[in-house]
Amino acid sequence: MPPETEHAVRCHLDTLLADRGMTLAQLAEEVGVSVVNLSVLKNGRARAIRFSTLTAVCRVLNCSVGDLLSVD
């Protein structure tokens, strides 16, 4: 297995939540995932995300995947 390297994908969940006046807890409830899982994503520690979760987050936040994630 290759050594762990930092990835270049950045999550903009903080900005999107602030723009919508929404908390992480509110988003977690509406998406149907735990606050802990969303926190891992928000803080850039996620190693993977299910397409179903990604779709639900984008639907709730009314954004595209490109608004939520970017590559440096």
Phi and psi in degrees as a GROMACS rama.xvg file:
@    title "Ramachandran Plot"
@    xaxis  label "Phi"
@    yaxis  label "Psi"
@TYPE xy
-67.2359  154.404  PRO-2
-64.3138  151.36  PRO-3
-64.9833  127.893  GLU-4
-126.703  152.975  THR-5
-70.8144  135.944  GLU-6
-88.3547  165.034  HIS-7
-102.794  4.30745  ALA-8
-80.8192  130.539  VAL-9
-117.018  139.282  ARG-10
-104.478  133.456  CYS-11
-109.698  32.6833  HIS-12
-62.8547  -39.6748  LEU-13
-55.5029  -48.3549  ASP-14
-63.883  -45.3475  THR-15
-63.8857  -41.6126  LEU-16
-63.4701  -45.0328  LEU-17
-62.2483  -42.6656  ALA-18
-61.5545  -29.1115  ASP-19
-101.357  1.09733  ARG-20
61.9404  37.9369  GLY-21
-118.713  147.114  MET-22
-95.5896  164.014  THR-23
-63.365  -36.7007  LEU-24
-64.2731  -41.1199  ALA-25
-64.1301  -43.6995  GLN-26
-62.7178  -44.6291  LEU-27
-58.1055  -43.3471  ALA-28
-63.9735  -44.4554  GLU-29
-70.3862  -32.8915  GLU-30
-82.1444  -30.5596  VAL-31
88.9247  29.8296  GLY-32
-126.909  168.385  VAL-33
-77.2503  153.769  SER-34
-60.0556  -37.8961  VAL-35
-59.8167  -45.8792  VAL-36
-63.5888  -41.2977  ASN-37
-68.7574  -34.0338  LEU-38
-63.7035  -40.7051  SER-39
-60.8579  -42.913  VAL-40
-64.867  -48.2718  LEU-41
-59.1536  -37.4993  LYS-42
-88.762  7.47422  ASN-43
74.9571  19.4479  GLY-44
-101.567  -1.39905  ARG-45
-69.6243  137.239  ALA-46
-97.2816  -17.1786  ARG-47
-161.298  159.684  ALA-48
-145.106  136.046  ILE-49
-71.2804  144.098  ARG-50
-59.7151  -35.3197  PHE-51
-64.9927  -38.7586  SER-52
-68.751  -44.2509  THR-53
-59.9402  -43.4547  LEU-54
-62.5922  -44.7345  THR-55
-64.8596  -42.5088  ALA-56
-61.114  -45.5516  VAL-57
-65.2402  -37.0223  CYS-58
-65.342  -46.8554  ARG-59
-64.364  -41.1614  VAL-60
-85.4705  -3.01516  LEU-61
51.537  54.6882  ASN-62
-138.471  172.342  CYS-63
-99.6143  166.497  SER-64
-59.1067  -35.9927  VAL-65
-66.6101  -25.5359  GLY-66
-75.3077  -33.9618  ASP-67
-82.822  -41.0914  LEU-68
-125.516  145.862  LEU-69
-142.268  165.237  SER-70
-117.329  126.094  VAL-71
